[in-house]
Amino acid sequence: IIAYYGNFYSTKMGVLGEYPEAQMLSMLAAEQRKWEAADPATPTVPAINYIAITAQSLPGRENRYMLRMPDTEIDKAVAIANKIPNGIVILDIQIGHSSLAYELPLLEKYLAMPNVHLGLDPEFHMIGGEVPGDVIGSFDAQDINYAAEYMANLVRKHDLPPKVLIVHRFTQRMVTNYQNIKPLPEVQIVIDMDGWGPPTLKLGTYRQFIVPEPVQFTGFKIFYKNDLKPPSQRLLTPGDLLKLTPQPMFIQYQ
């Protein structure tokens, strides 16, 4: 899966909001071609990875420190993905002080679509009353199992193909009790290395926090801008990432 990430309201949260749609889709197709050239035996699946809930530094009306995107914006993500051959949507959620039990039903009409999947961002799930962004948050295996079972129930109910569940991670504490995460036949779980920096730091983070605590599949995130901040001088390439063990099956570009 080659995913382009962001929010349509923001030019600073990723490529989805930074570039006009046609330019963004051209860039995504170019990344797909790079991966297909580096690994001809593995087909690529393009993904529109839309942040459907953004964490906030203020409590808001519900005191949940998060903001849900309107249906019109999620509809836009779905429409863009439907323009791409085999395109899928991943809805990322940063739930602040809210809960998966509260938020997932609000997205169910989208998650019940056959090509819409889910991403969890532990960084912005606050379990101690902190303000999102002040500290790094966390999800426990119990939370991830809840999301997986929720998605599995949708697969069974609507006779859907398997769902993909992305869990972002770049510290030990972001995912706790990983050994209790229970993969399901209906849900494919990806633990995604979500840190930014120079290549040596990113590869080290992958080996330190992703490789020792596998679940099913792994992912790797590339930041077009943050990964080039000094002292970094280049972005990691498909060739670099294909040398990793396990090989990441989900690649996210911000």
C-alpha positions as CSV (number, residue, x, y, z in Angstrom):
1,I,0.0,0.0,0.0
2,I,1.4,3.4,-1.1
3,A,-0.5,6.0,0.9
4,Y,-0.6,9.8,0.6
5,Y,-1.5,11.4,3.9
6,G,-2.9,14.7,5.1
7,N,-6.0,16.9,5.7
8,F,-7.6,19.0,3.0
9,Y,-7.9,22.0,5.4
10,S,-4.2,22.1,6.1
11,T,-1.1,22.7,3.9
12,K,1.1,21.7,6.8
13,M,-0.3,18.2,7.7
14,G,0.7,16.4,4.5
15,V,0.5,16.2,0.8
16,L,-3.3,15.8,0.6
17,G,-3.8,19.4,1.6
18,E,-0.6,20.8,0.3
19,Y,-1.0,20.2,-3.5
20,P,-3.9,20.6,-5.9
21,E,-5.7,17.2,-6.5
22,A,-4.3,16.6,-10.0
23,Q,-0.7,17.3,-8.9
24,M,-1.1,15.2,-5.8
25,L,-2.4,12.2,-7.8
26,S,0.4,12.5,-10.3
27,M,2.9,12.5,-7.4
28,L,1.3,9.4,-5.9
29,A,1.4,7.6,-9.2
30,A,5.1,8.4,-9.5
31,E,5.8,6.9,-6.1
32,Q,3.9,3.8,-7.1
33,R,6.0,3.5,-10.2
34,K,9.2,3.8,-8.1
35,W,8.0,0.9,-5.9
36,E,7.0,-1.2,-8.8
37,A,10.4,-0.7,-10.4
38,A,12.2,-1.6,-7.2
39,D,10.0,-4.7,-6.5
40,P,8.3,-5.8,-9.7
41,A,6.9,-9.0,-8.0
42,T,4.7,-7.0,-5.6
43,P,1.8,-5.0,-6.9
44,T,1.1,-1.6,-5.4
45,V,-2.2,-0.3,-4.0
46,P,-2.7,3.5,-3.9
47,A,-4.3,5.0,-0.8
48,I,-5.8,8.3,0.2
49,N,-4.9,8.5,3.9
50,Y,-7.1,11.2,5.2
51,I,-7.0,12.5,8.8
52,A,-10.7,12.3,9.7
53,I,-10.3,13.4,13.3
54,T,-7.5,15.9,14.3
55,A,-6.3,16.4,17.8
56,Q,-6.6,19.9,19.2
57,S,-4.8,21.9,21.9
58,L,-8.2,23.3,23.2
59,P,-11.0,21.2,24.7
60,G,-13.7,22.3,22.3
61,R,-17.5,22.0,22.9
62,E,-17.3,18.4,24.0
63,N,-14.1,18.7,26.1
64,R,-12.5,16.0,24.0
65,Y,-9.5,17.9,22.6
66,M,-10.3,16.8,19.0
67,L,-12.1,18.0,15.9
68,R,-14.1,15.7,13.6
69,M,-14.0,16.5,9.9
70,P,-17.4,17.1,8.2
71,D,-18.8,14.4,6.0
72,T,-18.2,16.6,2.9
73,E,-14.4,16.3,3.5
74,I,-14.5,12.5,4.0
75,D,-16.7,12.2,0.9
76,K,-14.0,14.1,-1.0
77,A,-11.4,11.6,0.1
78,V,-13.6,8.7,-1.0
79,A,-14.3,10.4,-4.3
80,I,-10.6,11.0,-5.0
81,A,-9.7,7.3,-4.2
82,N,-12.5,6.2,-6.5
83,K,-10.8,8.0,-9.4
84,I,-7.7,5.8,-9.0
85,P,-7.6,2.2,-10.2
86,N,-7.8,0.0,-7.1
87,G,-7.7,3.1,-4.9
88,I,-8.5,2.7,-1.2
89,V,-9.1,5.2,1.7
90,I,-7.5,5.1,5.1
91,L,-9.2,7.2,7.7
92,D,-6.7,8.2,10.4
93,I,-8.1,9.3,13.7
94,Q,-6.4,11.4,16.5
95,I,-9.0,11.1,19.2
96,G,-7.5,13.3,22.0
97,H,-9.6,12.7,25.2
98,S,-12.3,10.8,23.3
99,S,-12.6,7.0,23.0
100,L,-12.7,4.5,20.1
101,A,-16.1,3.3,21.4
102,Y,-17.5,6.8,20.9
103,E,-15.8,7.7,17.7
104,L,-15.9,4.6,15.5
105,P,-19.7,4.4,15.3
106,L,-19.7,8.0,14.0
107,L,-17.5,6.8,11.1
108,E,-19.3,3.5,10.5
109,K,-21.0,4.4,7.3
110,Y,-17.6,5.0,5.8
111,L,-15.8,2.0,7.5
112,A,-18.6,-0.2,6.1
113,M,-17.5,0.7,2.5
114,P,-15.4,-2.1,1.0
115,N,-12.4,0.2,0.2
116,V,-12.3,2.2,3.4
117,H,-9.9,1.3,6.2
118,L,-8.8,2.7,9.5
119,G,-5.6,4.2,11.0
120,L,-5.0,4.8,14.7
121,D,-2.6,7.5,15.9
122,P,-1.6,6.7,19.5
123,E,0.5,9.9,19.6
124,F,-2.7,11.9,20.1
125,H,-4.7,9.6,22.4
126,M,-4.3,11.1,25.9
127,I,-4.8,8.7,28.7
128,G,-3.7,11.0,31.6
129,G,-5.6,14.2,30.9
130,E,-2.7,15.9,29.1
131,V,-3.1,18.3,26.2
132,P,-2.5,16.7,22.8
133,G,0.9,17.7,21.6
134,D,2.4,18.3,25.0
135,V,3.2,14.6,25.5
136,I,3.1,11.5,23.3
137,G,0.0,9.5,23.9
138,S,-0.6,5.8,23.8
139,F,-3.0,2.9,22.9
140,D,-3.0,-0.4,24.7
141,A,-3.5,-3.8,23.1
142,Q,-7.1,-3.6,24.5
143,D,-7.8,-0.5,22.4
144,I,-6.3,-2.0,19.3
145,N,-8.3,-5.2,19.8
146,Y,-11.5,-3.2,20.2
147,A,-10.9,-1.4,16.9
148,A,-10.0,-4.7,15.1
149,E,-13.1,-6.4,16.4
150,Y,-15.2,-3.5,15.4
151,M,-13.9,-3.7,11.9
152,A,-14.2,-7.4,11.8
153,N,-17.9,-7.2,12.7
154,L,-18.4,-4.8,9.8
155,V,-16.7,-7.3,7.5
156,R,-19.0,-10.1,8.7
157,K,-22.1,-8.0,8.6
158,H,-21.6,-6.6,5.1
159,D,-19.7,-9.5,3.6
160,L,-16.7,-7.3,2.9
161,P,-13.1,-8.0,1.9
162,P,-10.6,-7.9,4.9
163,K,-10.0,-4.5,6.4
164,V,-6.6,-3.0,7.1
165,L,-5.9,-1.4,10.5
166,I,-2.9,0.9,10.7
167,V,-1.3,1.6,14.1
168,H,1.3,4.4,14.1
169,R,4.3,4.1,16.4
170,F,7.7,5.6,17.1
171,T,8.2,5.0,20.8
172,Q,7.9,2.1,23.2
173,R,5.1,3.6,25.2
174,M,2.9,4.4,22.2
175,V,1.7,0.7,22.0
176,T,1.5,-1.2,25.3
177,N,1.1,-4.9,25.8
178,Y,1.6,-5.6,22.1
179,Q,1.7,-9.4,22.8
180,N,-2.0,-9.2,23.7
181,I,-3.0,-7.9,20.3
182,K,-5.1,-10.5,18.6
183,P,-5.1,-10.7,14.8
184,L,-8.3,-11.6,13.2
185,P,-9.0,-13.3,9.8
186,E,-11.1,-10.2,8.8
187,V,-8.5,-7.5,9.8
188,Q,-4.9,-7.1,8.7
189,I,-2.9,-5.2,11.3
190,V,0.0,-3.0,10.3
191,I,2.4,-1.4,12.9
192,D,3.7,1.7,11.1
193,M,7.1,3.4,11.9
194,D,5.9,7.0,12.2
195,G,9.1,8.9,13.2
196,W,10.9,11.5,11.2
197,G,14.6,12.4,10.8
198,P,17.7,11.3,8.9
199,P,17.9,7.8,7.5
200,T,20.0,6.3,10.3
201,L,17.6,7.5,12.9
202,K,14.5,6.3,11.1
203,L,16.0,2.9,10.4
204,G,17.1,2.6,14.0
205,T,13.6,3.5,15.2
206,Y,12.2,0.7,13.0
207,R,14.6,-1.8,14.3
208,Q,14.1,-0.7,18.0
209,F,10.3,-0.4,18.2
210,I,8.7,-2.2,15.2
211,V,10.9,-5.2,14.6
212,P,11.0,-6.6,18.2
213,E,7.2,-6.3,18.7
214,P,5.6,-7.5,15.5
215,V,1.9,-8.2,15.1
216,Q,1.2,-9.1,11.4
217,F,2.6,-6.5,9.0
218,T,4.9,-3.5,9.2
219,G,4.8,-0.1,7.7
220,F,7.2,2.9,7.2
221,K,6.5,6.6,6.9
222,I,8.4,9.1,4.8
223,F,8.1,12.8,5.5
224,Y,8.9,14.8,2.4
225,K,10.0,17.8,4.4
226,N,10.8,16.8,8.0
227,D,13.0,13.9,6.9
228,L,15.2,16.5,5.1
229,K,15.8,18.8,8.0
230,P,19.5,19.1,8.9
231,P,21.6,17.0,9.3
232,S,19.6,14.7,7.0
233,Q,20.6,15.0,3.3
234,R,18.2,12.5,1.6
235,L,15.0,10.6,1.8
236,L,14.9,6.9,2.2
237,T,14.2,5.1,-1.1
238,P,12.2,2.0,-2.0
239,G,15.5,0.2,-2.4
240,D,16.5,1.1,1.2
241,L,13.3,0.0,2.7
242,L,13.1,-3.3,0.7
243,K,16.4,-4.3,2.5
244,L,14.6,-4.3,5.9
245,T,13.4,-7.5,7.6
246,P,10.5,-7.6,7.8
247,Q,9.9,-5.7,4.7
248,P,7.3,-3.0,5.3
249,M,4.0,-3.6,3.3
250,F,2.6,-0.1,4.0
251,I,4.4,3.0,3.0
252,Q,3.0,6.4,4.0
253,Y,4.1,9.7,2.5
254,Q,3.3,13.0,4.3
